[in-house]
Amino acid sequence: MLILKNISYSIAGKNILKSVSCEFHARMLSVILGPSGAGKTTLARIVKGFIHQDSGEIIFPRGDVKDIQKRMGFVFQFPEDAFFAETVYDEIAYGIRNFGLDEEKKRVKEAVHLVGLSQEILNRDPATLSYGEKRRIAISSVVVFNPDWIMFDEPFSGLDWQGKNAMKKILMNMKGKTSIMVITHDLSPLVDIFDWIVLMNRGTTIFSLPAERILWDEVETSGVNIPFHIKVGMELKKENLFHNIPLTLSEFVKEIKGLSR
């Protein structure tokens, strides 16, 4: 577990984060949700150790948080923009070569397999890949380190529905094996797989809760779009027709069937 207490951060006199407190649990898929400008990415960069907070603390109850930060991977919003190698293999292997890690070929092959791509892609020029393939290669270049924690900054940005489905499968494959944090302004692709959620707005935390206790009214008030079936479920619950607001479409259908009994 990582516990954040009263994290504040400012740039040129402007408060970006104001007394942010929340927590993230190991082996869970956590979401940092909020509208643009909420401070999500800044918070994630502080957790990773890219920048340091002005005040507050990050607590790792089992040891030094710096040890955890060394074992964290970070996938930037548009990581494929930084590609430079001539082959996909060299792009993925660059980091582990730089750190002198062993089992290079094995690591690269496993990383490509994890993101659902064939081994044949390793010989291709990254510039020839589709947008979705590039995104998955960028993820491979991070998971090749076998990080204990991995952070994704808006991983669904710029992807079509096929790319979003592929990204969701990657997250599902990693879930339970790695501690995952996803920074996003859109919960729709993750609504049926996330475990923990931190809602942010205007540089502070609104809540930090498990998925089953999410406060949908607060999510809507923050300006974040919510899935249509959940919005309908919220209205039906207000009319006392639903007992609970369903997270998934299958749960929504079950609630609807219950109305006819």
PyRosetta script that sets phi, psi and omega in degrees:
from pyrosetta import init, pose_from_sequence

init()
pose = pose_from_sequence("MLILKNISYSIAGKNILKSVSCEFHARMLSVILGPSGAGKTTLARIVKGFIHQDSGEIIFPRGDVKDIQKRMGFVFQFPEDAFFAETVYDEIAYGIRNFGLDEEKKRVKEAVHLVGLSQEILNRDPATLSYGEKRRIAISSVVVFNPDWIMFDEPFSGLDWQGKNAMKKILMNMKGKTSIMVITHDLSPLVDIFDWIVLMNRGTTIFSLPAERILWDEVETSGVNIPFHIKVGMELKKENLFHNIPLTLSEFVKEIKGLSR")
pose.set_psi(1, 144.3)
pose.set_omega(1, 171.3)
pose.set_phi(2, -117.1)
pose.set_psi(2, 129.9)
pose.set_omega(2, -179.3)
pose.set_phi(3, -116.8)
pose.set_psi(3, 124.8)
pose.set_omega(3, 177.7)
pose.set_phi(4, -106.4)
pose.set_psi(4, 128.3)
pose.set_omega(4, -178.4)
pose.set_phi(5, -124.0)
pose.set_psi(5, 117.1)
pose.set_omega(5, 172.0)
pose.set_phi(6, 51.8)
pose.set_psi(6, 48.6)
pose.set_omega(6, 179.9)
pose.set_phi(7, -76.8)
pose.set_psi(7, 125.3)
pose.set_omega(7, 176.9)
pose.set_phi(8, -129.2)
pose.set_psi(8, 147.5)
pose.set_omega(8, -178.2)
pose.set_phi(9, -155.8)
pose.set_psi(9, 138.1)
pose.set_omega(9, 179.6)
pose.set_phi(10, -138.9)
pose.set_psi(10, 154.4)
pose.set_omega(10, 176.3)
pose.set_phi(11, -129.9)
pose.set_psi(11, 126.8)
pose.set_omega(11, 178.6)
pose.set_phi(12, 49.4)
pose.set_psi(12, 42.2)
pose.set_omega(12, 177.2)
pose.set_phi(13, 81.8)
pose.set_psi(13, -3.3)
pose.set_omega(13, 179.4)
pose.set_phi(14, -97.0)
pose.set_psi(14, 126.3)
pose.set_omega(14, 178.9)
pose.set_phi(15, -75.3)
pose.set_psi(15, 116.0)
pose.set_omega(15, 177.8)
pose.set_phi(16, -93.0)
pose.set_psi(16, -41.8)
pose.set_omega(16, 176.2)
pose.set_phi(17, -125.7)
pose.set_psi(17, 137.8)
pose.set_omega(17, -177.5)
pose.set_phi(18, -129.6)
pose.set_psi(18, 102.5)
pose.set_omega(18, 174.9)
pose.set_phi(19, 50.1)
pose.set_psi(19, 55.0)
pose.set_omega(19, -179.7)
pose.set_phi(20, -80.8)
pose.set_psi(20, 126.7)
pose.set_omega(20, 176.1)
pose.set_phi(21, -130.2)
pose.set_psi(21, 130.5)
pose.set_omega(21, 179.5)
pose.set_phi(22, -167.7)
pose.set_psi(22, -176.8)
pose.set_omega(22, 178.7)
pose.set_phi(23, -147.6)
pose.set_psi(23, 156.3)
pose.set_omega(23, 177.7)
pose.set_phi(24, -133.6)
pose.set_psi(24, 138.0)
pose.set_omega(24, -174.2)
pose.set_phi(25, -108.4)
pose.set_psi(25, 143.3)
pose.set_omega(25, 179.7)
pose.set_phi(26, -63.8)
pose.set_psi(26, 144.7)
pose.set_omega(26, 177.2)
pose.set_phi(27, 64.3)
pose.set_psi(27, 17.3)
pose.set_omega(27, 175.6)
pose.set_phi(28, -111.1)
pose.set_psi(28, 158.8)
pose.set_omega(28, 171.3)
pose.set_phi(29, -99.4)
pose.set_psi(29, 105.3)
pose.set_omega(29, -178.0)
pose.set_phi(30, -101.7)
pose.set_psi(30, 146.4)
pose.set_omega(30, 179.0)
pose.set_phi(31, -117.3)
pose.set_psi(31, 131.2)
pose.set_omega(31, 169.3)
pose.set_phi(32, -102.7)
pose.set_psi(32, 104.4)
pose.set_omega(32, -171.9)
pose.set_phi(33, -108.7)
pose.set_psi(33, 144.4)
pose.set_omega(33, 176.0)
pose.set_phi(34, 169.9)
pose.set_psi(34, 161.8)
pose.set_omega(34, 178.8)
pose.set_phi(35, -70.3)
pose.set_psi(35, 170.8)
pose.set_omega(35, 177.1)
pose.set_phi(36, -59.1)
pose.set_psi(36, 135.2)
pose.set_omega(36, 179.7)
pose.set_phi(37, 86.2)
pose.set_psi(37, 6.4)
pose.set_omega(37, -178.0)
pose.set_phi(38, -73.6)
pose.set_psi(38, -19.5)
pose.set_omega(38, -178.2)
pose.set_phi(39, 102.6)
pose.set_psi(39, 11.9)
pose.set_omega(39, -175.1)
pose.set_phi(40, -60.7)
pose.set_psi(40, -53.0)
pose.set_omega(40, -176.9)
pose.set_phi(41, -66.6)
pose.set_psi(41, -38.1)
pose.set_omega(41, 177.2)
pose.set_phi(42, -60.4)
pose.set_psi(42, -43.6)
pose.set_omega(42, 178.4)
pose.set_phi(43, -61.4)
pose.set_psi(43, -45.0)
pose.set_omega(43, -178.9)
pose.set_phi(44, -62.7)
pose.set_psi(44, -39.0)
pose.set_omega(44, 179.3)
pose.set_phi(45, -66.7)
pose.set_psi(45, -32.6)
pose.set_omega(45, 175.6)
pose.set_phi(46, -69.4)
pose.set_psi(46, -43.0)
pose.set_omega(46, 178.4)
pose.set_phi(47, -59.9)
pose.set_psi(47, -41.3)
pose.set_omega(47, -179.9)
pose.set_phi(48, -71.4)
pose.set_psi(48, -26.8)
pose.set_omega(48, -179.2)
pose.set_phi(49, 99.2)
pose.set_psi(49, 9.0)
pose.set_omega(49, 176.4)
pose.set_phi(50, -65.4)
pose.set_psi(50, -38.5)
pose.set_omega(50, 176.5)
pose.set_phi(51, -131.7)
pose.set_psi(51, 162.1)
pose.set_omega(51, -177.1)
pose.set_phi(52, -114.0)
pose.set_psi(52, 138.3)
pose.set_omega(52, 179.9)
pose.set_phi(53, -66.6)
pose.set_psi(53, 155.1)
pose.set_omega(53, 175.5)
pose.set_phi(54, -75.0)
pose.set_psi(54, -35.6)
pose.set_omega(54, 178.8)
pose.set_phi(55, -153.4)
pose.set_psi(55, 167.5)
pose.set_omega(55, -176.5)
pose.set_phi(56, 93.7)
pose.set_psi(56, 177.9)
pose.set_omega(56, -177.1)
pose.set_phi(57, -146.3)
pose.set_psi(57, 154.3)
pose.set_omega(57, 173.3)
pose.set_phi(58, -111.2)
pose.set_psi(58, 125.2)
pose.set_omega(58, -175.1)
pose.set_phi(59, -114.6)
pose.set_psi(59, 127.6)
pose.set_omega(59, 170.4)
pose.set_phi(60, -111.9)
pose.set_psi(60, 101.1)
pose.set_omega(60, -171.1)
pose.set_phi(61, -54.4)
pose.set_psi(61, -23.9)
pose.set_omega(61, -175.6)
pose.set_phi(62, -97.2)
pose.set_psi(62, 5.6)
pose.set_omega(62, -179.4)
pose.set_phi(63, 165.1)
pose.set_psi(63, -157.1)
pose.set_omega(63, -177.9)
pose.set_phi(64, -81.2)
pose.set_psi(64, 127.6)
pose.set_omega(64, -178.6)
pose.set_phi(65, -62.3)
pose.set_psi(65, -26.0)
pose.set_omega(65, 179.2)
pose.set_phi(66, -63.9)
pose.set_psi(66, -31.2)
pose.set_omega(66, 177.4)
pose.set_phi(67, -67.2)
pose.set_psi(67, -38.3)
pose.set_omega(67, 177.7)
pose.set_phi(68, -68.5)
pose.set_psi(68, -41.0)
pose.set_omega(68, -178.9)
pose.set_phi(69, -61.1)
pose.set_psi(69, -33.3)
pose.set_omega(69, 177.5)
pose.set_phi(70, -67.8)
pose.set_psi(70, -24.5)
pose.set_omega(70, -178.5)
pose.set_phi(71, -101.1)
pose.set_psi(71, 18.9)
pose.set_omega(71, 178.9)
pose.set_phi(72, -102.6)
pose.set_psi(72, 137.3)
pose.set_omega(72, 171.4)
pose.set_phi(73, -103.2)
pose.set_psi(73, 152.2)
pose.set_omega(73, -179.2)
pose.set_phi(74, -135.8)
pose.set_psi(74, 118.9)
pose.set_omega(74, 177.6)
pose.set_phi(75, -102.2)
pose.set_psi(75, 111.2)
pose.set_omega(75, -176.9)
pose.set_phi(76, -69.5)
pose.set_psi(76, 167.8)
pose.set_omega(76, -173.9)
pose.set_phi(77, -61.1)
pose.set_psi(77, -43.6)
pose.set_omega(77, 177.3)
pose.set_phi(78, -126.8)
pose.set_psi(78, 65.9)
pose.set_omega(78, -173.8)
pose.set_phi(79, -63.7)
pose.set_psi(79, -27.4)
pose.set_omega(79, -177.2)
pose.set_phi(80, -66.1)
pose.set_psi(80, -16.6)
pose.set_omega(80, 178.7)
pose.set_phi(81, -67.3)
pose.set_psi(81, -17.9)
pose.set_omega(81, -176.9)
pose.set_phi(82, -98.0)
pose.set_psi(82, 6.4)
pose.set_omega(82, 179.1)
pose.set_phi(83, -60.0)
pose.set_psi(83, 142.3)
pose.set_omega(83, 179.6)
pose.set_phi(84, -143.8)
pose.set_psi(84, -18.4)
pose.set_omega(84, -176.2)
pose.set_phi(85, -74.5)
pose.set_psi(85, 161.4)
pose.set_omega(85, -177.8)
pose.set_phi(86, -83.8)
pose.set_psi(86, -22.3)
pose.set_omega(86, 177.2)
pose.set_phi(87, -129.8)
pose.set_psi(87, 157.2)
pose.set_omega(87, 177.6)
pose.set_phi(88, -60.7)
pose.set_psi(88, -40.4)
pose.set_omega(88, -179.7)
pose.set_phi(89, -58.0)
pose.set_psi(89, -48.3)
pose.set_omega(89, -177.9)
pose.set_phi(90, -66.7)
pose.set_psi(90, -31.9)
pose.set_omega(90, 178.1)
pose.set_phi(91, -64.4)
pose.set_psi(91, -44.2)
pose.set_omega(91, -178.9)
pose.set_phi(92, -72.2)
pose.set_psi(92, -38.4)
pose.set_omega(92, -174.6)
pose.set_phi(93, -79.8)
pose.set_psi(93, -13.9)
pose.set_omega(93, -172.9)
pose.set_phi(94, -53.7)
pose.set_psi(94, -48.4)
pose.set_omega(94, -176.2)
pose.set_phi(95, -64.0)
pose.set_psi(95, -44.9)
pose.set_omega(95, -178.0)
pose.set_phi(96, -71.1)
pose.set_psi(96, -28.7)
pose.set_omega(96, 173.5)
pose.set_phi(97, -66.8)
pose.set_psi(97, -42.3)
pose.set_omega(97, -178.1)
pose.set_phi(98, -61.9)
pose.set_psi(98, -33.2)
pose.set_omega(98, -179.9)
pose.set_phi(99, -95.9)
pose.set_psi(99, 1.0)
pose.set_omega(99, 176.7)
pose.set_phi(100, 66.3)
pose.set_psi(100, 35.0)
pose.set_omega(100, -179.1)
pose.set_phi(101, -82.7)
pose.set_psi(101, 154.6)
pose.set_omega(101, -176.7)
pose.set_phi(102, -89.5)
pose.set_psi(102, 177.6)
pose.set_omega(102, 177.6)
pose.set_phi(103, 53.4)
pose.set_psi(103, 48.3)
pose.set_omega(103, -176.6)
pose.set_phi(104, -57.6)
pose.set_psi(104, -52.7)
pose.set_omega(104, -176.5)
pose.set_phi(105, -61.7)
pose.set_psi(105, -41.9)
pose.set_omega(105, 180.0)
pose.set_phi(106, -63.8)
pose.set_psi(106, -44.0)
pose.set_omega(106, 179.7)
pose.set_phi(107, -61.0)
pose.set_psi(107, -45.4)
pose.set_omega(107, -178.1)
pose.set_phi(108, -64.4)
pose.set_psi(108, -45.6)
pose.set_omega(108, -179.3)
pose.set_phi(109, -62.5)
pose.set_psi(109, -42.8)
pose.set_omega(109, -179.8)
pose.set_phi(110, -66.7)
pose.set_psi(110, -36.6)
pose.set_omega(110, 179.8)
pose.set_phi(111, -66.0)
pose.set_psi(111, -41.0)
pose.set_omega(111, 178.9)
pose.set_phi(112, -67.1)
pose.set_psi(112, -41.0)
pose.set_omega(112, 178.8)
pose.set_phi(113, -62.5)
pose.set_psi(113, -39.8)
pose.set_omega(113, -178.1)
pose.set_phi(114, -60.4)
pose.set_psi(114, -36.1)
pose.set_omega(114, -177.9)
pose.set_phi(115, -91.2)
pose.set_psi(115, 7.5)
pose.set_omega(115, 172.5)
pose.set_phi(116, 79.1)
pose.set_psi(116, 28.3)
pose.set_omega(116, 177.6)
pose.set_phi(117, -112.4)
pose.set_psi(117, 154.0)
pose.set_omega(117, -179.6)
pose.set_phi(118, -79.9)
pose.set_psi(118, 159.4)
pose.set_omega(118, -179.0)
pose.set_phi(119, -67.0)
pose.set_psi(119, -22.8)
pose.set_omega(119, -178.5)
pose.set_phi(120, -62.4)
pose.set_psi(120, -24.1)
pose.set_omega(120, -177.0)
pose.set_phi(121, -68.3)
pose.set_psi(121, -18.3)
pose.set_omega(121, -175.2)
pose.set_phi(122, -62.3)
pose.set_psi(122, -26.8)
pose.set_omega(122, -178.3)
pose.set_phi(123, -89.9)
pose.set_psi(123, -3.3)
pose.set_omega(123, -176.2)
pose.set_phi(124, -83.5)
pose.set_psi(124, 159.8)
pose.set_omega(124, 173.9)
pose.set_phi(125, -79.2)
pose.set_psi(125, 125.4)
pose.set_omega(125, -179.3)
pose.set_phi(126, -53.4)
pose.set_psi(126, -28.6)
pose.set_omega(126, -178.8)
pose.set_phi(127, -66.6)
pose.set_psi(127, -19.5)
pose.set_omega(127, -178.2)
pose.set_phi(128, -90.1)
pose.set_psi(128, -3.4)
pose.set_omega(128, -175.5)
pose.set_phi(129, -82.2)
pose.set_psi(129, 157.6)
pose.set_omega(129, 174.2)
pose.set_phi(130, -72.5)
pose.set_psi(130, 167.4)
pose.set_omega(130, -179.0)
pose.set_phi(131, -59.8)
pose.set_psi(131, -44.4)
pose.set_omega(131, 179.8)
pose.set_phi(132, -65.2)
pose.set_psi(132, -38.5)
pose.set_omega(132, 178.3)
pose.set_phi(133, -65.1)
pose.set_psi(133, -41.1)
pose.set_omega(133, 178.2)
pose.set_phi(134, -60.0)
pose.set_psi(134, -42.6)
pose.set_omega(134, 179.9)
pose.set_phi(135, -61.4)
pose.set_psi(135, -40.7)
pose.set_omega(135, -179.5)
pose.set_phi(136, -70.4)
pose.set_psi(136, -33.7)
pose.set_omega(136, 176.0)
pose.set_phi(137, -66.5)
pose.set_psi(137, -39.2)
pose.set_omega(137, 177.8)
pose.set_phi(138, -60.7)
pose.set_psi(138, -39.5)
pose.set_omega(138, 177.3)
pose.set_phi(139, -66.6)
pose.set_psi(139, -39.5)
pose.set_omega(139, 178.4)
pose.set_phi(140, -58.8)
pose.set_psi(140, -37.8)
pose.set_omega(140, -178.0)
pose.set_phi(141, -68.9)
pose.set_psi(141, -14.0)
pose.set_omega(141, 175.7)
pose.set_phi(142, -97.4)
pose.set_psi(142, -46.5)
pose.set_omega(142, -177.4)
pose.set_phi(143, -68.8)
pose.set_psi(143, -16.3)
pose.set_omega(143, 178.6)
pose.set_phi(144, -60.2)
pose.set_psi(144, -20.8)
pose.set_omega(144, 178.2)
pose.set_phi(145, -83.9)
pose.set_psi(145, -6.0)
pose.set_omega(145, -175.3)
pose.set_phi(146, 54.5)
pose.set_psi(146, 54.8)
pose.set_omega(146, -177.8)
pose.set_phi(147, -68.0)
pose.set_psi(147, 149.5)
pose.set_omega(147, 176.2)
pose.set_phi(148, -75.8)
pose.set_psi(148, -32.7)
pose.set_omega(148, 176.7)
pose.set_phi(149, -126.7)
pose.set_psi(149, 144.9)
pose.set_omega(149, 176.4)
pose.set_phi(150, -140.9)
pose.set_psi(150, 133.9)
pose.set_omega(150, -177.4)
pose.set_phi(151, -112.8)
pose.set_psi(151, 134.5)
pose.set_omega(151, 179.1)
pose.set_phi(152, -117.2)
pose.set_psi(152, 120.4)
pose.set_omega(152, 178.3)
pose.set_phi(153, -95.4)
pose.set_psi(153, 107.4)
pose.set_omega(153, -179.8)
pose.set_phi(154, 48.0)
pose.set_psi(154, 59.5)
pose.set_omega(154, -175.2)
pose.set_phi(155, -65.7)
pose.set_psi(155, -17.3)
pose.set_omega(155, -178.4)
pose.set_phi(156, -93.9)
pose.set_psi(156, -2.4)
pose.set_omega(156, -177.3)
pose.set_phi(157, -60.6)
pose.set_psi(157, 131.2)
pose.set_omega(157, 175.1)
pose.set_phi(158, 75.7)
pose.set_psi(158, 3.4)
pose.set_omega(158, -178.3)
pose.set_phi(159, -96.0)
pose.set_psi(159, 144.9)
pose.set_omega(159, 173.2)
pose.set_phi(160, -79.8)
pose.set_psi(160, -178.2)
pose.set_omega(160, -174.4)
pose.set_phi(161, -63.1)
pose.set_psi(161, -33.8)
pose.set_omega(161, 177.2)
pose.set_phi(162, -66.1)
pose.set_psi(162, -42.8)
pose.set_omega(162, 178.7)
pose.set_phi(163, -64.2)
pose.set_psi(163, -38.2)
pose.set_omega(163, 178.5)
pose.set_phi(164, -66.6)
pose.set_psi(164, -39.3)
pose.set_omega(164, 177.4)
pose.set_phi(165, -64.2)
pose.set_psi(165, -40.3)
pose.set_omega(165, 178.6)
pose.set_phi(166, -64.5)
pose.set_psi(166, -41.8)
pose.set_omega(166, 178.8)
pose.set_phi(167, -63.1)
pose.set_psi(167, -41.4)
pose.set_omega(167, 179.4)
pose.set_phi(168, -62.6)
pose.set_psi(168, -40.4)
pose.set_omega(168, 178.8)
pose.set_phi(169, -62.5)
pose.set_psi(169, -38.8)
pose.set_omega(169, 178.4)
pose.set_phi(170, -61.3)
pose.set_psi(170, -47.0)
pose.set_omega(170, -179.9)
pose.set_phi(171, -63.2)
pose.set_psi(171, -38.7)
pose.set_omega(171, 178.7)
pose.set_phi(172, -66.6)
pose.set_psi(172, -36.7)
pose.set_omega(172, 178.2)
pose.set_phi(173, -66.7)
pose.set_psi(173, -32.1)
pose.set_omega(173, -178.2)
pose.set_phi(174, -85.1)
pose.set_psi(174, -23.8)
pose.set_omega(174, -174.9)
pose.set_phi(175, -58.9)
pose.set_psi(175, 132.7)
pose.set_omega(175, 179.9)
pose.set_phi(176, 88.9)
pose.set_psi(176, -18.3)
pose.set_omega(176, 178.8)
pose.set_phi(177, -102.1)
pose.set_psi(177, -30.7)
pose.set_omega(177, -179.2)
pose.set_phi(178, -132.8)
pose.set_psi(178, 148.9)
pose.set_omega(178, 175.3)
pose.set_phi(179, -80.7)
pose.set_psi(179, 123.2)
pose.set_omega(179, -171.2)
pose.set_phi(180, -119.3)
pose.set_psi(180, 136.5)
pose.set_omega(180, 171.1)
pose.set_phi(181, -123.5)
pose.set_psi(181, 127.4)
pose.set_omega(181, 178.9)
pose.set_phi(182, -117.2)
pose.set_psi(182, 120.5)
pose.set_omega(182, 176.7)
pose.set_phi(183, -90.9)
pose.set_psi(183, 124.4)
pose.set_omega(183, -176.6)
pose.set_phi(184, -156.7)
pose.set_psi(184, 157.5)
pose.set_omega(184, 172.1)
pose.set_phi(185, -106.6)
pose.set_psi(185, 0.3)
pose.set_omega(185, -176.6)
pose.set_phi(186, -134.7)
pose.set_psi(186, 112.0)
pose.set_omega(186, -177.2)
pose.set_phi(187, -83.2)
pose.set_psi(187, -12.3)
pose.set_omega(187, -172.0)
pose.set_phi(188, -51.3)
pose.set_psi(188, -48.3)
pose.set_omega(188, -178.0)
pose.set_phi(189, -68.3)
pose.set_psi(189, -16.5)
pose.set_omega(189, -173.1)
pose.set_phi(190, -111.1)
pose.set_psi(190, -1.2)
pose.set_omega(190, -166.3)
pose.set_phi(191, -60.5)
pose.set_psi(191, -26.6)
pose.set_omega(191, -178.2)
pose.set_phi(192, -102.9)
pose.set_psi(192, 6.6)
pose.set_omega(192, -177.8)
pose.set_phi(193, -129.2)
pose.set_psi(193, -10.6)
pose.set_omega(193, -176.5)
pose.set_phi(194, -79.7)
pose.set_psi(194, 154.7)
pose.set_omega(194, -177.8)
pose.set_phi(195, -109.1)
pose.set_psi(195, -32.9)
pose.set_omega(195, -173.9)
pose.set_phi(196, -140.5)
pose.set_psi(196, 147.0)
pose.set_omega(196, -178.6)
pose.set_phi(197, -137.2)
pose.set_psi(197, 137.1)
pose.set_omega(197, 173.0)
pose.set_phi(198, -118.0)
pose.set_psi(198, 116.0)
pose.set_omega(198, 178.3)
pose.set_phi(199, -96.2)
pose.set_psi(199, 128.4)
pose.set_omega(199, 179.1)
pose.set_phi(200, -121.7)
pose.set_psi(200, 150.9)
pose.set_omega(200, 172.9)
pose.set_phi(201, -159.6)
pose.set_psi(201, 135.3)
pose.set_omega(201, 177.9)
pose.set_phi(202, 52.7)
pose.set_psi(202, 41.0)
pose.set_omega(202, 172.7)
pose.set_phi(203, 81.3)
pose.set_psi(203, 9.7)
pose.set_omega(203, 178.9)
pose.set_phi(204, -139.6)
pose.set_psi(204, 168.4)
pose.set_omega(204, -179.9)
pose.set_phi(205, -90.8)
pose.set_psi(205, 135.2)
pose.set_omega(205, 175.8)
pose.set_phi(206, -89.7)
pose.set_psi(206, -44.3)
pose.set_omega(206, 173.4)
pose.set_phi(207, -160.5)
pose.set_psi(207, 162.3)
pose.set_omega(207, 176.2)
pose.set_phi(208, -137.7)
pose.set_psi(208, 104.8)
pose.set_omega(208, -167.2)
pose.set_phi(209, -144.8)
pose.set_psi(209, 158.7)
pose.set_omega(209, 170.7)
pose.set_phi(210, -69.0)
pose.set_psi(210, 157.9)
pose.set_omega(210, -174.2)
pose.set_phi(211, -54.4)
pose.set_psi(211, -40.9)
pose.set_omega(211, -174.7)
pose.set_phi(212, -71.4)
pose.set_psi(212, -10.8)
pose.set_omega(212, -179.5)
pose.set_phi(213, -111.3)
pose.set_psi(213, 13.0)
pose.set_omega(213, -177.6)
pose.set_phi(214, -55.8)
pose.set_psi(214, 138.7)
pose.set_omega(214, -179.5)
pose.set_phi(215, -98.0)
pose.set_psi(215, 93.9)
pose.set_omega(215, -172.9)
pose.set_phi(216, -65.8)
pose.set_psi(216, -32.7)
pose.set_omega(216, 177.9)
pose.set_phi(217, -61.7)
pose.set_psi(217, -38.9)
pose.set_omega(217, 178.7)
pose.set_phi(218, -68.8)
pose.set_psi(218, -38.1)
pose.set_omega(218, 178.2)
pose.set_phi(219, -61.5)
pose.set_psi(219, -46.7)
pose.set_omega(219, -179.1)
pose.set_phi(220, -65.0)
pose.set_psi(220, -41.4)
pose.set_omega(220, -179.7)
pose.set_phi(221, -63.8)
pose.set_psi(221, -31.0)
pose.set_omega(221, -178.6)
pose.set_phi(222, -70.5)
pose.set_psi(222, -14.0)
pose.set_omega(222, 179.6)
pose.set_phi(223, 97.6)
pose.set_psi(223, 12.2)
pose.set_omega(223, 178.8)
pose.set_phi(224, -92.4)
pose.set_psi(224, 134.3)
pose.set_omega(224, 175.9)
pose.set_phi(225, -68.2)
pose.set_psi(225, 139.1)
pose.set_omega(225, 177.1)
pose.set_phi(226, -118.1)
pose.set_psi(226, 152.5)
pose.set_omega(226, -179.0)
pose.set_phi(227, -55.1)
pose.set_psi(227, 144.3)
pose.set_omega(227, -174.9)
pose.set_phi(228, -58.9)
pose.set_psi(228, -42.8)
pose.set_omega(228, -176.6)
pose.set_phi(229, -65.0)
pose.set_psi(229, -29.3)
pose.set_omega(229, 177.8)
pose.set_phi(230, -73.7)
pose.set_psi(230, -38.4)
pose.set_omega(230, 178.1)
pose.set_phi(231, -62.7)
pose.set_psi(231, -41.9)
pose.set_omega(231, 176.6)
pose.set_phi(232, -63.2)
pose.set_psi(232, -42.7)
pose.set_omega(232, 178.7)
pose.set_phi(233, -60.3)
pose.set_psi(233, -37.2)
pose.set_omega(233, 177.7)
pose.set_phi(234, -62.0)
pose.set_psi(234, -43.1)
pose.set_omega(234, -179.5)
pose.set_phi(235, -67.3)
pose.set_psi(235, -39.3)
pose.set_omega(235, 179.9)
pose.set_phi(236, -69.7)
pose.set_psi(236, -32.1)
pose.set_omega(236, 177.0)
pose.set_phi(237, -68.7)
pose.set_psi(237, -36.9)
pose.set_omega(237, 177.1)
pose.set_phi(238, -61.0)
pose.set_psi(238, -31.1)
pose.set_omega(238, 179.1)
pose.set_phi(239, -88.6)
pose.set_psi(239, 7.5)
pose.set_omega(239, -180.0)
pose.set_phi(240, 62.9)
pose.set_psi(240, 26.2)
pose.set_omega(240, 177.4)
pose.set_phi(241, -92.3)
pose.set_psi(241, -28.6)
pose.set_omega(241, 175.2)
pose.set_phi(242, -109.0)
pose.set_psi(242, 141.1)
pose.set_omega(242, 174.8)
pose.set_phi(243, -78.7)
pose.set_psi(243, -39.3)
pose.set_omega(243, -178.7)
pose.set_phi(244, -133.5)
pose.set_psi(244, 157.5)
pose.set_omega(244, 174.1)
pose.set_phi(245, -86.2)
pose.set_psi(245, 116.5)
pose.set_omega(245, -175.9)
pose.set_phi(246, -72.7)
pose.set_psi(246, 136.2)
pose.set_omega(246, 177.7)
pose.set_phi(247, -79.2)
pose.set_psi(247, -36.2)
pose.set_omega(247, -175.3)
pose.set_phi(248, -112.7)
pose.set_psi(248, 162.8)
pose.set_omega(248, 178.1)
pose.set_phi(249, -64.0)
pose.set_psi(249, -37.5)
pose.set_omega(249, -179.6)
pose.set_phi(250, -64.6)
pose.set_psi(250, -38.0)
pose.set_omega(250, 176.9)
pose.set_phi(251, -67.2)
pose.set_psi(251, -36.1)
pose.set_omega(251, 178.4)
pose.set_phi(252, -62.8)
pose.set_psi(252, -44.5)
pose.set_omega(252, -179.8)
pose.set_phi(253, -62.4)
pose.set_psi(253, -40.3)
pose.set_omega(253, 179.2)
pose.set_phi(254, -62.1)
pose.set_psi(254, -41.1)
pose.set_omega(254, 177.6)
pose.set_phi(255, -63.5)
pose.set_psi(255, -40.1)
pose.set_omega(255, 179.1)
pose.set_phi(256, -64.6)
pose.set_psi(256, -43.5)
pose.set_omega(256, 178.0)
pose.set_phi(257, -60.6)
pose.set_psi(257, -35.5)
pose.set_omega(257, -180.0)
pose.set_phi(258, -65.0)
pose.set_psi(258, -26.5)
pose.set_omega(258, 179.7)
pose.set_phi(259, -67.7)
pose.set_psi(259, -27.3)
pose.set_omega(259, -174.9)
pose.set_phi(260, -89.1)
pose.set_psi(260, -1.5)
pose.set_omega(260, -179.2)
pose.set_phi(261, -87.5)
pose.dump_pdb("model.pdb")
